């Protein structure tokens, strides 16, 4: 490779990475392919580092400075988003939460096994069609999970919340896919529950993805200080402005609180640490979080998120 070719190649790599980095810095998800690339923002360090080496080989001084600046920007934004503050008040209840996308119901048998072993108090299940819901009803007896709220039913549209604490149905967030809502009674404290499953930001669907994440942001904003858990497959990472908008309404990513903000949950076809964390459990500041696990349940392209929340009250 000639030095001219190396310099030109470095310039092309830096231009592409800089465009994505610029959108992250200006707090916009822009248009395809930016939202898709933002999901893998930390991995853009690889082409940026390659550009640095190519610029050095091509004796391109401007490229060297450019590459160092891009690498610094990527490293800055790879840091976890948001502050971690311990909740005030006394602990009144512990809740184990499990959120899982079972991919058109195919992962339901593995989910049943995980639930039996891990005994979560709240289970948020995305892409759970009618057959999946029937399987959960048959294999997870009502004596263990007597409270269930479902929405949708066919293909990816179906979703369900299972609980061993009393639930009452609430108006779920409206979207293309089923997103049920409920209110739980946790030792006399009313806790808002909402399953999240906005459309993914595929080409042609970015606007709808952005609107549905906006609807989840509006749900978070309407909490008015009430304890809230918002969990599921968000099809978004902390590098998406639409997802950060939800966090900015006062919710915290529990995995971030527990120290695992960049652990990938999708796709399972890629070995860790590759992939993106698009499955989340968000909780209001009333909750502390610990013992986060990312569980392979099989036959789905998502890892389930399990963690323990502690509700605090004044």
SERO-4910 file (N, C-alpha, C, O; in steps of 0.05 Angstrom, whole numbers):
BEGIN
 pado doro    nc1    nc2    nc3   cac1   cac2   cac3    cc1    cc2    cc3    oc1    oc2    oc3
  Unk    A     17    -24      0      0      0      0     18     25      0     36     28     17
  Unk    A     13     43    -19     28     68    -20     20     87      3     -1     83     15
  Unk    A     37    106      8     30    125     30      6    142     23     -9    150     41
  Unk    A      2    147     -3    -22    163    -11    -47    147     -6    -67    158      4
  Unk    A    -47    122    -14    -71    105     -9    -76    103     21    -99    104     29
  Unk    A    -56    100     37    -59     98     66    -72    123     77    -90    121     94
  Unk    A    -63    146     68    -74    171     78   -103    175     69   -120    183     85
  Unk    A   -109    168     44   -137    170     35   -155    151     50   -178    158     58
  Unk    A   -146    127     55   -162    107     70   -167    117     99   -189    114    109
  Unk    A   -146    128    111   -149    139    138   -170    162    138   -186    163    156
  Unk    A   -169    179    117   -188    200    116   -217    191    113   -235    202    126
  Unk    A   -221    170     97   -248    159     94   -258    147    120   -281    151    128
  Unk    A   -241    132    134   -249    120    160   -255    142    180   -275    140    194
  Unk    A   -239    162    181   -243    183    201   -268    199    195   -282    208    213
  Unk    A   -274    203    169   -298    218    162   -323    203    171   -342    215    182
  Unk    A   -324    177    166   -347    161    175   -350    161    205   -372    165    215
  Unk    A   -329    155    219   -330    154    249   -337    181    260   -352    184    279
  Unk    A   -325    202    248   -331    229    259   -360    237    255   -371    251    272
  Unk    A   -373    228    234   -401    235    230   -418    223    252   -436    236    263
  Unk    A   -412    198    259   -427    185    281   -421    198    308   -439    204    324
  Unk    A   -395    203    312   -387    216    337   -399    244    340   -407    252    362
  Unk    A   -401    258    318   -413    285    319   -442    284    327   -452    301    341
  Unk    A   -457    264    317   -485    261    325   -487    254    354   -505    265    368
  Unk    A   -469    238    364   -469    232    393   -463    257    409   -476    262    430
  Unk    A   -445    273    400   -437    297    415   -459    318    415   -461    333    434
  Unk    A   -474    319    393   -495    339    390   -523    329    399   -543    342    395
  Unk    A   -523    305    411   -547    294    423   -569    290    403   -592    297    407
  Unk    A   -563    278    380   -583    271    360   -577    243    349   -555    234    348
  Unk    A   -599    229    343   -597    203    331   -597    204    300   -592    184    287
  Unk    A   -603    228    289   -601    233    260   -618    212    244   -640    205    252
  Unk    A   -607    203    222   -621    184    204   -603    160    199   -579    160    205
  Unk    A   -615    140    186   -600    116    179   -576    124    162   -578    140    144
  Unk    A   -552    113    168   -546     90    186   -536     99    214   -526     82    229
  Unk    A   -540    124    221   -529    133    247   -540    119    271   -525    110    288
  Unk    A   -567    116    273   -578    102    297   -567     73    299   -562     64    322
  Unk    A   -564     60    277   -554     32    278   -525     32    287   -517     14    302
  Unk    A   -509     51    277   -481     51    285   -477     61    314   -458     52    327
  Unk    A   -494     79    323   -492     88    350   -495     65    370   -484     66    392
  Unk    A   -510     45    363   -514     22    381   -487      8    387   -484     -5    408
  Unk    A   -468     11    369   -442     -2    372   -419     19    375   -397     15    366
  Unk    A   -426     42    387   -407     64    388   -379     56    399   -359     64    388
  Unk    A   -378     41    421   -351     34    431   -334     19    411   -309     21    412
  Unk    A   -346      4    394   -331    -12    374   -321      5    351   -305     -5    334
  Unk    A   -329     30    349   -317     48    329   -289     56    337   -275     69    321
  Unk    A   -280     49    361   -252     53    368   -234     37    349   -211     46    344
  Unk    A   -243     14    338   -226     -2    321   -220     12    295   -196     15    288
  Unk    A   -240     22    279   -233     36    255   -218     62    260   -202     70    244
  Unk    A   -224     75    283   -209    100    289   -180     94    295   -162    109    286
  Unk    A   -174     72    308   -146     64    313   -133     56    287   -109     62    283
  Unk    A   -148     42    270   -136     35    244   -129     60    228   -109     61    214
  Unk    A   -147     80    229   -141    105    216   -116    119    226   -101    130    211
  Unk    A   -112    117    253    -88    129    265    -63    116    253    -44    129    246
  Unk    A    -63     89    251    -40     75    241    -36     81    211    -13     85    202
  Unk    A    -58     83    196    -55     89    168    -45    118    164    -29    123    145
  Unk    A    -55    136    180    -45    164    178    -15    165    185     -1    181    172
  Unk    A     -6    150    204     22    149    211     38    138    187     60    148    180
  Unk    A     28    116    176     42    104    153     43    123    129     63    124    115
  Unk    A     20    137    125     19    156    103     31    183    108     30    200     91
  Unk    A     44    187    132     57    211    139     39    236    136     46    257    126
  Unk    A     14    232    145     -7    252    143    -11    264    171    -24    252    188
  Unk    A      1    287    176      1    299    203    -27    308    212    -34    303    235
  Unk    A    -42    320    193    -69    328    200    -86    304    208   -101    305    227
  Unk    A    -82    282    193    -96    257    199    -89    246    227   -106    235    241
  Unk    A    -64    248    234    -55    239    261    -70    255    283    -80    243    302
  Unk    A    -71    281    280    -84    298    300   -114    291    300   -126    289    321
  Unk    A   -126    288    276   -155    282    274   -161    255    287   -180    253    302
  Unk    A   -144    235    282   -149    209    293   -147    209    324   -163    196    337
  Unk    A   -127    223    334   -125    225    363   -149    238    376   -159    230    397
  Unk    A   -159    260    362   -183    273    372   -207    255    372   -223    255    391
  Unk    A   -210    240    350   -233    221    348   -231    200    369   -251    193    382
  Unk    A   -208    189    373   -204    168    394   -211    179    421   -223    165    438
  Unk    A   -202    204    427   -208    216    452   -238    220    456   -249    215    478
  Unk    A   -252    229    435   -281    233    437   -296    206    441   -314    205    458
  Unk    A   -287    186    427   -300    159    431   -296    149    459   -314    139    472
  Unk    A   -271    152    469   -266    143    497   -282    159    517   -292    147    537
  Unk    A   -287    185    512   -303    201    530   -331    191    531   -343    188    553
  Unk    A   -343    186    508   -371    178    507   -375    148    514   -398    139    517
  Unk    A   -354    133    516   -357    105    524   -362    103    554   -371     83    564
  Unk    A   -356    125    569   -361    125    598   -391    122    603   -407    132    587
  Unk    A   -399    109    624   -428    105    630   -442    132    633   -431    152    643
  Unk    A   -467    133    624   -482    157    624   -498    160    650   -509    141    660
  Unk    A   -498    184    661   -514    189    685   -499    186    710   -477    173    711
  Unk    A   -510    197    732   -498    195    758   -510    172    774   -532    164    770
  Unk    A   -494    161    792   -503    140    810   -504    152    838   -484    159    850
  Unk    A   -528    153    849   -532    164    877   -548    143    892   -569    133    883
  Unk    A   -539    137    916   -553    117    932   -580    129    941   -582    153    947
  Unk    A   -601    112    941   -627    122    949   -629    130    978   -615    118    995
  Unk    A   -646    150    984   -650    158   1012   -671    140   1024   -686    126   1010
  Unk    A   -673    141   1051   -694    127   1065   -687     99   1072   -665     89   1066
  Unk    A   -705     86   1086   -700     59   1096   -709     38   1075   -729     43   1061
  Unk    A   -695     16   1074   -703     -6   1055   -728    -19   1066   -730    -26   1089
  Unk    A   -748    -23   1048   -773    -35   1057   -779    -61   1042   -795    -77   1052
  Unk    A   -767    -66   1019   -773    -90   1004   -751    -96    983   -740    -77    972
  Unk    A   -746   -121    979   -728   -130    958   -745   -142    935   -764   -157    940
  Unk    A   -737   -136    911   -750   -147    887   -730   -157    868   -712   -142    859
  Unk    A   -731   -183    861   -714   -193    839   -730   -190    813   -752   -198    810
  Unk    A   -717   -177    793   -729   -171    768   -715   -187    746   -690   -188    745
  Unk    A   -730   -198    727   -719   -211    704   -733   -200    679   -758   -201    678
  Unk    A   -718   -190    660   -729   -180    635   -717   -196    612   -693   -198    610
  Unk    A   -734   -206    594   -725   -224    573   -741   -221    548   -766   -220    548
  Unk    A   -728   -219    525   -740   -220    499   -736   -249    489   -714   -258    485
  Unk    A   -759   -263    485   -757   -292    478   -759   -297    448   -763   -320    440
  Unk    A   -757   -276    432   -756   -278    402   -778   -296    391   -774   -319    385
  Unk    A   -801   -284    388   -824   -297    376   -833   -321    393   -845   -340    382
  Unk    A   -826   -322    419   -834   -344    436   -816   -367    436   -819   -385    452
  Unk    A   -795   -367    419   -778   -391    417   -762   -395    442   -755   -418    448
  Unk    A   -756   -374    457   -740   -377    481   -756   -383    506   -745   -384    528
  Unk    A   -783   -387    503   -800   -391    526   -792   -415    543   -791   -412    568
  Unk    A   -785   -439    532   -777   -461    549   -752   -454    566   -751   -461    590
  Unk    A   -733   -440    554   -709   -432    569   -716   -411    590   -704   -411    612
  Unk    A   -735   -394    584   -743   -374    604   -756   -388    628   -751   -381    651
  Unk    A   -773   -408    623   -786   -423    644   -765   -435    663   -767   -433    687
  Unk    A   -744   -447    651   -723   -459    667   -709   -438    684   -703   -442    707
  Unk    A   -703   -415    671   -689   -393    686   -706   -383    709   -696   -377    730
  Unk    A   -732   -379    704   -750   -369    725   -752   -389    748   -751   -381    771
  Unk    A   -754   -414    742   -755   -435    763   -730   -434    780   -731   -438    804
  Unk    A   -706   -430    767   -681   -431    781   -676   -406    797   -665   -406    819
  Unk    A   -683   -383    785   -675   -357    796   -696   -343    813   -691   -325    828
  Unk    A   -721   -352    809   -744   -343    826   -746   -312    827   -746   -301    849
  Unk    A   -748   -299    804   -753   -270    805   -781   -264    815   -799   -280    814
  Unk    A   -784   -240    826   -810   -231    835   -826   -218    812   -851   -220    812
  Unk    A   -812   -205    794   -824   -193    771   -810   -203    746   -786   -203    744
  Unk    A   -826   -210    726   -815   -220    700   -828   -205    678   -853   -204    675
  Unk    A   -811   -191    662   -820   -176    639   -812   -192    614   -788   -196    609
  Unk    A   -832   -201    598   -826   -218    575   -835   -205    549   -859   -200    546
  Unk    A   -817   -199    531   -823   -188    505   -824   -210    484   -811   -231    487
  Unk    A   -839   -205    463   -842   -223    440   -853   -250    450   -844   -271    441
  Unk    A   -872   -249    468   -884   -273    479   -912   -276    466   -931   -263    475
  Unk    A   -914   -292    445   -940   -295    431   -959   -312    447   -953   -319    470
  Unk    A   -982   -318    436  -1003   -333    451   -993   -360    459   -998   -369    481
  Unk    A   -978   -374    442   -967   -400    449   -948   -398    472   -947   -414    490
  Unk    A   -931   -377    471   -912   -372    493   -927   -366    519   -920   -376    540
  Unk    A   -948   -350    518   -963   -343    542   -977   -369    553   -979   -372    577
  Unk    A   -987   -386    535   -999   -411    544   -978   -429    558   -984   -442    578
  Unk    A   -953   -429    547   -932   -445    558   -925   -435    586   -921   -451    605
  Unk    A   -923   -409    589   -916   -398    615   -938   -404    635   -933   -409    659
  Unk    A   -963   -403    626   -986   -409    644   -985   -438    653   -992   -444    676
  Unk    A   -977   -456    634   -977   -485    641   -954   -493    658   -956   -510    676
  Unk    A   -930   -480    654   -906   -489    667   -898   -472    691   -881   -480    707
  Unk    A   -910   -448    693   -905   -432    717   -932   -429    731   -947   -411    724
  Unk    A   -937   -445    750   -964   -446    762   -972   -420    775   -955   -404    783
  Unk    A   -998   -417    777  -1009   -392    789  -1001   -390    819  -1002   -368    830
  Unk    A   -995   -412    831   -986   -411    859   -960   -396    862   -955   -383    882
  Unk    A   -943   -397    840   -918   -382    841   -921   -354    830   -909   -335    840
  Unk    A   -937   -351    808   -941   -325    795   -971   -321    791   -980   -324    768
  Unk    A   -985   -313    811  -1014   -311    809  -1023   -286    794  -1046   -283    787
  Unk    A  -1004   -267    789  -1012   -241    778   -999   -238    750   -974   -239    748
  Unk    A  -1015   -234    730  -1005   -232    703  -1020   -210    688  -1044   -208    690
  Unk    A  -1005   -194    672  -1017   -174    655  -1003   -177    627   -979   -176    625
  Unk    A  -1020   -180    607  -1009   -185    580  -1021   -164    560  -1041   -151    565
  Unk    A  -1006   -161    537  -1016   -144    516  -1008   -157    489   -987   -170    488
  Unk    A  -1024   -153    469  -1018   -165    443  -1020   -196    444  -1031   -207    463
  Unk    A  -1010   -209    424  -1011   -238    425   -999   -252    402   -991   -275    405
  Unk    A   -996   -240    378   -985   -254    355   -956   -245    350   -950   -221    350
  Unk    A   -939   -264    344   -911   -258    337   -897   -241    357   -899   -246    381
  Unk    A   -883   -220    347   -868   -203    365   -886   -184    381   -877   -170    399
  Unk    A   -912   -183    374   -930   -164    387   -936   -172    416   -943   -154    432
  Unk    A   -935   -197    423   -943   -206    450   -922   -199    471   -898   -202    466
  Unk    A   -932   -190    494   -915   -185    517   -931   -191    542   -955   -189    543
  Unk    A   -917   -198    564   -930   -204    589   -913   -197    612   -888   -199    611
  Unk    A   -926   -188    634   -912   -184    660   -923   -204    679   -947   -206    683
  Unk    A   -905   -219    692   -913   -239    713   -903   -228    739   -882   -215    741
  Unk    A   -918   -233    761   -910   -223    787   -920   -242    809   -941   -255    807
  Unk    A   -905   -243    831   -914   -256    855   -923   -236    876   -928   -244    899
  Unk    A   -925   -211    868   -937   -190    885   -962   -180    871   -964   -182    847
  Unk    A   -982   -170    886  -1007   -162    874  -1004   -141    852   -989   -122    855
  Unk    A  -1018   -146    830  -1017   -128    807  -1045   -119    800  -1065   -133    804
  Unk    A  -1047    -94    791  -1072    -85    778  -1064    -74    751  -1044    -60    748
  Unk    A  -1080    -80    731  -1074    -70    704  -1075    -40    703  -1092    -27    715
  Unk    A  -1057    -28    688  -1057      1    683  -1055      5    652  -1048    -14    638
  Unk    A  -1061     29    644  -1059     35    615  -1029     33    607  -1012     48    616
  Unk    A  -1023     14    589   -996     11    579   -990     33    559  -1007     47    549
  Unk    A   -964     35    552   -956     54    532   -963     44    505   -958     20    498
  Unk    A   -975     60    488   -984     51    462   -960     51    443   -944     69    442
  Unk    A   -959     29    427   -938     26    408   -946      5    387   -967     -6    389
  Unk    A   -928      1    368   -933    -20    348   -934    -47    360   -951    -64    352
  Unk    A   -917    -52    380   -916    -78    394   -929    -75    421   -931    -53    432
  Unk    A   -938    -97    432   -952    -96    458   -933    -88    481   -912    -99    484
  Unk    A   -942    -68    496   -926    -58    519   -945    -55    543   -955    -33    548
  Unk    A   -951    -77    558   -969    -75    580   -959    -58    603   -935    -56    607
  Unk    A   -977    -47    618   -971    -33    642   -986    -43    666  -1007    -55    663
  Unk    A   -976    -38    690   -990    -48    714   -981    -30    738   -962    -15    736
  Unk    A   -994    -34    760   -986    -22    786   -984    -45    806  -1003    -60    810
  Unk    A   -961    -48    818   -956    -69    838   -959    -58    866   -953    -35    872
  Unk    A   -969    -75    883   -970    -69    912   -947    -83    925   -947   -107    929
  Unk    A   -927    -68    933   -903    -79    945   -902    -71    974   -893    -49    981
  Unk    A   -912    -88    991   -913    -82   1020   -927    -56   1026   -918    -39   1042
  Unk    A   -949    -52   1012   -965    -28   1016   -956     -4   1000   -969     17   1001
  Unk    A   -935     -6    984   -925     16    967   -934     10    938   -928    -11    928
  Unk    A   -946     30    926   -954     27    898   -930     33    880   -918     54    881
  Unk    A   -924     13    863   -901     15    844   -911     13    816   -923     -7    808
  Unk    A   -906     33    800   -913     33    772   -895     13    756   -870     14    760
  Unk    A   -907     -4    740   -892    -22    723   -899    -18    694   -922    -14    687
  Unk    A   -879    -18    677   -884    -15    648   -864    -32    633   -840    -30    637
  Unk    A   -874    -49    615   -857    -64    597   -850    -47    573   -868    -34    561
  Unk    A   -825    -46    565   -816    -31    542   -809    -49    519   -794    -68    522
  Unk    A   -820    -43    495   -813    -57    471   -819    -40    446   -838    -46    431
  Unk    A   -805    -17    443   -809     -1    419   -799    -15    394   -783    -34    396
  Unk    A   -808     -7    371   -797    -18    346   -767    -13    344   -758      7    354
  Unk    A   -753    -31    331   -724    -26    327   -719     -5    306   -737      0    289
  Unk    A   -696      8    307   -690     30    288   -680     19    261   -659     27    252
  Unk    A   -695      2    248   -688     -8    222   -692     14    201   -707     33    206
  Unk    A   -680     11    178   -683     31    157   -712     34    150   -726     14    145
  Unk    A   -722     58    150   -750     64    145   -767     65    170   -790     74    168
  Unk    A   -757     56    193   -772     56    218   -760     73    239   -769     73    262
  Unk    A   -740     89    232   -726    105    253   -745    125    266   -744    129    290
  Unk    A   -762    138    250   -781    158    262   -800    144    281   -806    155    302
  Unk    A   -810    121    274   -829    107    292   -814     98    317   -825    100    339
  Unk    A   -790     88    315   -773     81    338   -769    104    356   -772    102    381
  Unk    A   -764    128    345   -759    152    360   -785    160    375   -785    168    398
  Unk    A   -808    159    360   -834    166    373   -840    147    396   -850    157    417
  Unk    A   -836    122    393   -844    103    414   -825    105    438   -834    102    461
  Unk    A   -800    110    434   -782    117    456   -791    143    470   -789    146    494
  Unk    A   -801    162    454   -812    186    465   -836    181    482   -840    195    502
  Unk    A   -853    162    474   -876    155    490   -867    143    517   -880    148    538
  Unk    A   -846    127    517   -836    116    542   -823    138    559   -825    137    583
  Unk    A   -811    158    546   -801    181    561   -825    196    574   -822    204    597
  Unk    A   -846    199    560   -870    212    572   -881    196    595   -889    208    615
  Unk    A   -880    170    593   -889    153    616   -871    158    640   -881    161    663
  Unk    A   -845    159    635   -826    164    657   -831    191    670   -831    194    694
  Unk    A   -837    211    653   -841    238    663   -866    241    679   -869    258    697
  Unk    A   -886    223    674   -912    225    687   -912    212    715   -933    212    728
  Unk    A   -890    202    723   -889    187    749   -894    204    773   -905    195    793
  Unk    A   -887    230    772   -892    249    794   -882    238    821   -895    240    841
  Unk    A   -858    226    820   -846    217    845   -854    189    854   -844    180    874
  Unk    A   -872    176    839   -881    149    847   -860    129    840   -848    131    818
  Unk    A   -854    109    857   -835     88    849   -842     75    823   -866     68    818
  Unk    A   -822     72    806   -827     62    778   -806     43    770   -782     46    776
  Unk    A   -815     21    756   -796      3    742   -805      1    713   -828     -6    708
  Unk    A   -787      7    695   -792      6    666   -771    -12    654   -747     -6    655
  Unk    A   -780    -35    644   -761    -56    636   -769    -70    610   -792    -71    603
  Unk    A   -748    -80    596   -754    -95    572   -732    -91    551   -710    -83    557
  Unk    A   -740    -95    526   -723    -92    503   -728    -64    492   -748    -60    478
  Unk    A   -710    -46    497   -713    -18    488   -703    -14    459   -708      7    448
  Unk    A   -689    -34    448   -677    -30    421   -661     -4    420   -661     10    400
  Unk    A   -647      2    442   -632     27    444   -611     24    466   -615      8    485
  Unk    A   -589     38    463   -568     38    483   -565     66    494   -579     85    487
  Unk    A   -546     69    513   -542     96    525   -530    115    505   -529    139    511
  Unk    A   -522    106    482   -511    124    461   -533    135    443   -526    150    425
  Unk    A   -558    128    447   -580    139    432   -593    161    448   -599    158    471
  Unk    A   -596    184    435   -608    208    448   -636    202    457   -644    211    479
  Unk    A   -651    186    442   -679    180    450   -680    164    475   -698    167    491
  Unk    A   -660    147    480   -659    131    505   -650    148    528   -660    147    550
  Unk    A   -630    165    523   -620    183    544   -643    202    553   -643    210    577
  Unk    A   -661    208    535   -684    225    543   -700    212    565   -711    226    582
  Unk    A   -703    185    564   -718    171    585   -702    173    612   -714    179    633
  Unk    A   -676    169    611   -660    171    635   -661    199    646   -661    203    671
  Unk    A   -662    219    629   -662    247    638   -688    254    653   -690    275    665
  Unk    A   -709    237    651   -734    242    666   -732    231    694   -752    232    709
  Unk    A   -709    222    702   -705    214    730   -702    184    735   -696    176    758
  Unk    A   -704    168    714   -700    139    718   -670    133    715   -655    148    702
  Unk    A   -662    111    727   -634    103    726   -632     74    715   -649     57    721
  Unk    A   -612     70    698   -608     43    688   -596     26    711   -574     31    720
  Unk    A   -611      6    720   -603    -10    743   -576    -24    738   -561    -27    757
  Unk    A   -571    -33    713   -546    -46    707   -523    -26    711   -501    -33    720
  Unk    A   -527     -1    704   -508     20    708   -503     24    738   -480     27    746
  Unk    A   -524     25    754   -521     28    783   -505      4    794   -489      8    813
  Unk    A   -510    -20    783   -496    -44    793   -469    -48    780   -455    -67    786
  Unk    A   -460    -29    763   -433    -30    752   -430    -45    726   -407    -54    720
  Unk    A   -451    -49    711   -449    -65    686   -463    -52    663   -480    -64    649
  Unk    A   -456    -26    658   -472    -11    638   -465    -18    609   -481    -12    592
  Unk    A   -444    -32    604   -436    -38    576   -437    -68    570   -428    -76    548
  Unk    A   -448    -84    587   -449   -113    582   -470   -118    560   -493   -110    563
  Unk    A   -462   -131    538   -481   -134    516   -503   -154    522   -499   -174    535
  Unk    A   -527   -147    512   -550   -166    514   -559   -176    487   -575   -194    485
  Unk    A   -549   -164    465   -557   -171    438   -534   -164    419   -520   -144    422
  Unk    A   -530   -181    398   -542   -207    393   -526   -229    406   -502   -226    409
  Unk    A   -539   -250    414   -525   -272    427   -507   -287    407   -490   -303    416
  Unk    A   -510   -283    381   -492   -296    362   -464   -286    364   -445   -300    356
  Unk    A   -460   -262    376   -433   -251    380   -424   -258    408   -440   -254    427
  Unk    A   -400   -267    412   -390   -273    439   -385   -247    454   -379   -226    442
  Unk    A   -388   -248    480   -381   -225    496   -351   -219    493   -336   -238    491
  Unk    A   -342   -194    493   -357   -170    500   -370   -156    476   -378   -133    478
  Unk    A   -372   -169    453   -383   -157    430   -413   -155    431   -426   -171    445
  Unk    A   -425   -136    417   -454   -132    418   -461   -106    431   -444    -89    436
  Unk    A   -487   -103    438   -497    -78    449   -516    -85    472   -530   -105    471
  Unk    A   -517    -67    491   -536    -71    513   -562    -55    506   -563    -31    510
  Unk    A   -581    -70    495   -607    -57    488   -630    -66    506   -652    -55    504
  Unk    A   -625    -85    523   -645    -94    543   -637    -81    570   -614    -83    579
  Unk    A   -657    -69    582   -651    -53    606   -673    -57    627   -696    -63    621
  Unk    A   -666    -52    652   -685    -48    674   -679    -20    685   -658    -15    697
  Unk    A   -698     -2    681   -696     25    691   -713     28    716   -735     17    717
  Unk    A   -703     42    735   -718     45    761   -715     73    771   -695     87    765
  Unk    A   -735     82    785   -734    109    797   -714    110    820   -705     88    829
  Unk    A   -706    133    829   -686    135    850   -693    123    877   -677    121    895
  Unk    A   -718    114    879   -727    100    904   -713     72    907   -713     60    928
  Unk    A   -701     63    885   -690     35    885   -660     35    884   -647     50    869
  Unk    A   -648     18    900   -620     10    897   -619    -15    880   -639    -30    878
  Unk    A   -596    -20    868   -593    -44    850   -567    -58    856   -547    -45    863
  Unk    A   -568    -84    853   -544   -101    858   -547   -127    844   -568   -134    834
  Unk    A   -525   -142    843   -524   -170    833   -537   -173    805   -554   -189    801
  Unk    A   -527   -156    786   -538   -158    759   -526   -183    745   -502   -188    748
  Unk    A   -542   -197    731   -534   -220    715   -545   -218    687   -566   -207    683
  Unk    A   -530   -229    667   -539   -229    640   -541   -259    632   -521   -272    629
  Unk    A   -565   -268    628   -571   -297    628   -577   -307    600   -593   -296    586
  Unk    A   -562   -327    592   -567   -341    566   -590   -361    571   -586   -380    586
  Unk    A   -613   -357    558   -635   -376    562   -638   -394    538   -653   -414    539
  Unk    A   -625   -388    515   -626   -405    492   -649   -399    473   -670   -391    482
  Unk    A   -644   -404    447   -665   -401    427   -676   -372    424   -699   -368    416
  Unk    A   -660   -353    432   -667   -325    428   -641   -309    423   -620   -317    432
  Unk    A   -644   -287    409   -620   -271    403   -614   -250    425   -597   -233    421
  Unk    A   -629   -252    447   -625   -234    470   -616   -249    494   -624   -272    499
  Unk    A   -599   -236    510   -594   -246    538   -613   -233    556   -619   -209    554
  Unk    A   -623   -248    575   -641   -236    596   -625   -221    616   -602   -227    621
  Unk    A   -638   -200    627   -625   -184    648   -638   -191    675   -663   -188    677
  Unk    A   -622   -199    694   -633   -205    721   -618   -188    741   -593   -185    739
  Unk    A   -632   -176    759   -619   -160    781   -638   -158    805   -662   -163    802
  Unk    A   -626   -151    827   -641   -147    851   -644   -117    857   -625   -103    859
  Unk    A   -669   -109    861   -675    -81    868   -683    -81    898   -696    -99    908
  Unk    A   -676    -59    911   -685    -54    939   -701    -28    939   -690     -7    933
  Unk    A   -726    -29    947   -743     -6    948   -738      8    975   -739     -4    996
  Unk    A   -733     34    974   -728     51    997   -751     71   1000   -760     81    979
  Unk    A   -759     76   1024   -780     97   1029   -771    115   1051   -756    106   1069
  Unk    A   -780    140   1052   -772    158   1074   -781    148   1101   -776    161   1121
***
